[in-house]
Amino acid sequence: MGAVSRYPGGVTFLHLLSELTPAQADVVDRAAAAIRQHAPACEAAQDVTPEAAGALSASGYTRLAVPESRGGLGAGLAQFARAQLALGTADASLALVLAMHGHVTGAAFQGRTLPEPLLHAVAVAGERGELLNALASEPELGSPSRGGLPQTRAVPEGTDFGGGGWRVTGRKTWSTGVRALRWALVTAATPDGQVGRYWVDMTGPGVRIEPTWQGALALRGSGSHDVVFTDAPAGLHAPPAPGQPASSAWFWTAIAATYLGVGFAALDAVSDYARVRVPTALGAPIATLPRIQENVGRIATSLQAARALLLEAAARWDADPGATAVPGIGAAKAHATNAAVHATDLASRTAGGAALNAALPLEKLLRDARAGLTHPPTDDTAYTALGRRLLEE
């Protein structure tokens, strides 16, 4: 492995990745290094730069959740959670680009959420370092987690329904890392109202990116622009199918782990600041003050509890994947994202006015952490689902 980046209290990347194979830990370490190197430029550009896209692809992280039998590194959900925790500490925007690739890949293979031709395409993309994402959200639809028929349409090219490929037309929003993507699984409805997913080459014809993400409150470097498809060809598709628990499990874990990493980054930043900040009136670092120590202790406890809950939920899933494990992961997501918001808020309060200055990363971490609350499941949905399952036991 390369350079080791620590958390306060002696927790290191090496410790976090101890449950990964050496090959898995190596690609995570390389991905984290790429994120740390390119995140400032992406934040300034309010987009994923070509250099960042190339570095993310070259890291090998696209192979993490692909089974070993298909040329990947075979990470399970708990290993993926640890990996995304590490990346989230480096930068949320670019970590989410890899999180989206990882959750689609992991769910596809572990839950068989895609038919075999698409599974092969995903494996090949991973081997080549080609990033992908699932594009489902739309201006009118919002998040598809609440249901509703997408306005994006897929029309068969041939007379035989599905024969000869498809043409996709519509608009997708919140397309994380879109400039870095080679492939997208685009959710669209057929003329008879059947909803499927269509494999679109993002470098091909009929694909236009509208730069709508400038000035975003959070995740400015993620380049989550709108994409407009106009008769974009799709040679492969996943036909309508019931929802798979694996899709929720991997997506919610990706979100929970990435934003929890943001919380740990805030803990690191405020701890370092407290050790070096020496007010004239005090004549010693503010780290010696009981109030500062209490705040850091509160932040650390909240984050460590959320991490333990998430890793336990992911491990339970790996041991017995299925619908009964999903509510625990949903609750872990809600707890983790709230812990990250709490951590960044209290870290900023602890640093005081210095937190408002870009010289410290706290103002960015505070903004980025809040984005975690917008991803499904919402708190009420997550906790209600867990409570219902527990009461039915």
N, C-alpha and C positions, 0 to 999 in steps of 0.2 A: 504494500500500500504506500501511497505518497504521504504528503504532510498531514499531520493529525491536528484537527481543530477541536479545542476543548470547550466544554461548558463550565460554568462556575462549579466549584466543589469537586473538581477533579474528574468529572464525567467527560469522557472523550468519545470521539468518533469510533475509536477502537473498541470501547466498551459498548457503544450503541450497536455496532455492527458485528458483535461477537457471535451472534446466532446465524450469521450469513456464511456461505462458503467463501473461500479465498477469492474465487473468480467473481462472485457477486459483490463482495466488499470492494474489490478493485474497481469495478465499473461505477459503483456508488461514489467512491473516493474521486475518481476522475470526473464524474458528472458534477460533484460538488465544487471541485476546483474550477471547472469551466463556468459554473454559475457565478462563483465569487469573482472571477476575472471579468466577465461580460455584463454582470447585472448593472453596474453604474452607467454604462453606455446605453443599455436598453432603457433604464429609467429616464435618462436624459432625452433619448429619442422618442420616448413614449411608444415603443414598439420593440419587437424582437429584431435585432440587427442581423444582417447576413452572417457576420462573424460569429455571433452567439448561436445562430441556428446551426452553423457548421460544427461548432464545438460540442453542442449538445448531441448531435448525430454521431460525431466521432468518438464520444465517450464510451459507447457500447451499451448504454443504459436501455436502448430499445430492445435488447435481448433478455432483460432481467426476468420478465414474467413469461417468456416463451419456454415451453417444456424442453428438457434436454434432448428428448427424442426427436425434436424438430430443430435442433441447432441452437437452442437458447440456454439460459442459466437456471431455469426451473424454480424460480422463487415462488413460495406460497404467500398467502395473504399476510401472515405475521412478519415474514421477511420483507415484503413490500412495504409494510407499515414502518418498519425500522429504517428502510432506505429513504422513504419520503420524509421521515422525521429529520434525518441528516440533511437532506436537500433543503427542507424548509428553513433550517437555521441559516442557510447561505443566502437565500432570497426567495420570497414567495412567488414572484412573477414567473421566473424561469423554472422553479421547482414545479409549478402547476402545469407547465407545458409538458414536462416529463410525466407528471402524475396522470394527465389525461391519456397519454399513450399507454402508461402502465395499467391503468384500470380497465381500458378497453381490451388490452391483450390478455390480462389475467382472467377476466370474466369470460372472455371468448373461449379460452382453453379449459379452464377449470369447470365452468358451468355449461360448456357447449352452447353458448348463446348465438353462435354463427354456424352456418352450414360448412361442410368440408372445403369447398372451393375458396370460401372467404378465410377459413382458418389457414389454409395454405398461403394465401396472399398476405395475411398478417405475419406469419412466420417468416416469409421471404422479406417483407419490409423490415422486420426486426433484424434479420441477418445483415441487411444492407445499410442499416442505420437510418432508415427512412421513417420520419415521425408521422404519426397519425392521430386523429381525434374523431370523436363522434359529435356531429353537429345536429342538434335537435331543437334548440330554443329559437323562437321567432318573435317579431314585434307584437303581433296580435295574440299569439299563443302564450307568450311568456315561457316559463319553465314547463316542459312536458310532464313533470312529476305530478301535476294536478289533473292530468288528462286533457282531452281536447284533440281535435283533428288538425294536423298541420296544414298550412296553406301551400307549402311546397308540394309540387306535383311531380310524379314519375309516370311517364307515358312510354309504353312498349314500342320499340322500333319496328318489330315484325308483326305479321298478322297473327301469329301464334302468341298468346299472352305471355310475355317474358322472353320469347324467342328473339334472338338478334340483338339483345341488349335493351337499354332504357335511355331516356332523355329526361334530365332533372331540371326543373325550373322553379325558382323561389328565392327567398332571402332567409339567411340564418344570422342570429345575433350571438354575442358572447362567445365568439369562436376563438378560444384560447390558443395563442401562439400561431395564428393562422399563417403568417408569413413563413414560418418554419416547417409547415406541414407539406408532406408529399401526398398523403392520402387522407380522405375523410369518409366516414360512414354517415351519410346524410339521410336523416329521417324524412320520408315523404309519403304522400298518399297517392294511390292509383286512382284512375277515373271512377272506379266503383267504390272508393272510400276505404280500401284496404291499406293499412300502414305498414311499410317495410323500411329497410335500410339499404342504401345504395352506395357502392364503392366508387368514389369519384377521384380521379387524378387531379390534384389541386394545381398542377402545372399545365393541365390540358386546356382545350378550348371550352368556352362557355363559363369560365370561372373569373369573377371580378371581385377584388377586395375593396371595400369602401372604408377609409380610415376614420372610423367613428369613435375610436377609443381615446383620442387626445383629451386631456384635461380630466381624466377619470380621477375619482377620489382615491382609489387604491389600485394596486397591481398595474401601475402604469407601464411597466416593462413587459407585460404579458401580451400586448398587442391584440387584445380580444375584440377585433373589429368585426363588422358585418361582412358577410359574403353573399354575393348575388350570383345565382346560377341561372344561366339562360341556355336551355337545351344542352346542358353539360352531359356528355356521354358517361354511362355507367355500365360496364360489362358484367359486373357481378352484383348480386343483391341477396339480402336476407329476407325471405318472405314473411308475412305476418305470422307472429308466434306469441304465445303467452309470455308474460313477464317472467324473467328468471331471477331467483334470489341472488345469484352470483353477481348480477349487474349492480344491484344495490350494495352488496357487501363490498365489492371492490371500489366502487365510486365513493361511498361514504368513508371508507378507510383512507383512500387517497386524499380526500378533503381534510379529514380529521388530523392525519399525520402531518400534512404540509403546514397547516395553520398552527398546530401545536409546536412545530419547529420555529415558527415566528415568535411564539411566546418564550421559548428557550433562548432565542437570540436576544430578546429584550432583557431577560434575566442576566445574560452574559454582559450586555452593554451597560446596564445600570450597576452591576457589580464592579466592572472595570472602572467606571466613572467614580464610584464611591471610594475606590482605593486610591485614586490620584487627586481627587478634589480636596484641597486643603484651604479652607477659608482663613483669612487673616485672624479673625476673632477666635477661631478654634485652635489654630496652630497644629492641627492633626487632620488626617483624612476623615471625611465624614463617615467612612466605614466604621469608625469607632463609636458612633452615636447609636444608642439603643433603638431609637426610632427607625433609623436606616436599617439596622440589623433585623428588626421586626418585619419591616416591609419586604426585605429580600427573603426572609424566611417564609413569609406568607406566599410570595410569588412562587418560590421553589416548591413548597408543599402542594399548592394547587396544580402546578404543571406536572409534578411527579405522580400525583394521584391520577390525573387525566391520562398520562402515558401508561401507567399500570393498567387502567381500565381498558384502554384501547388495545394494548398488546394482549391482554387476557381475552378480550372479545375476538380478536383476530385469530388467536391460537385455538379457541373453541371452534371457530369456523373451520380451520384447517383440519381439526380432528374429526369433525362431522359436519361437512357443508350441507346447508339446507335452510329452509324457511324459518325454522325455530331459532336459528342463530342470528338471523338478521336484526330483530329488534334490539338485541344487545349491542350490535355494531352501530345502529342508528342512535341509540342513547349515548354511546361513546363518542360519536361524532358531535352531538349537541354539547356534551360536557367538554370536549376538547376545544371546540371553537370558542365557547364561553370562557374557558380557562385562558385561552390566548388573548382574548379581549381584556380580561381582568389583569393579566400579567403586563400587557403593554400599557394599560391605563395606570396601574399602580407604579410601574417603573417610571413613567413620565412624571407622575406626582412626586416620586422620590427624588428625581433629578432636578425638579423645579423648573425654573426658567430656561435652564440649559437644554431641556428636552425640546424646546421650540426651535432650536437652531439645528441646521442640517449638519453641523459638525458632529453631532451625535446621531446615530441611526434611529433614535426613539420615535421621532415624529413620523418617519416612514413606516416603522414597525406598527405604530398605533393605527395608521391608516390601513395598512395591509391586513392586519388582524381582523378588522371589522368586516372585511369582505367575506370571511368565513361564515358569518351569520346568514348570508344571502343564499348559500348553497342548500339544496334539500339534503336531508329532511329538516323542516323547521323544528324548533324546540318542542312545540306542542304535539306535533305529529310523532316525533321520536319518543318522547317520554310516555305518551299515551299508548303507543304500540307496545313498549316494554311492559308497562303496567298491566295492560290487557292480557299479555301472555302469562305474566306471573300470577294474575288472579284466576286464570283458567287452569293452572296446574293442579 
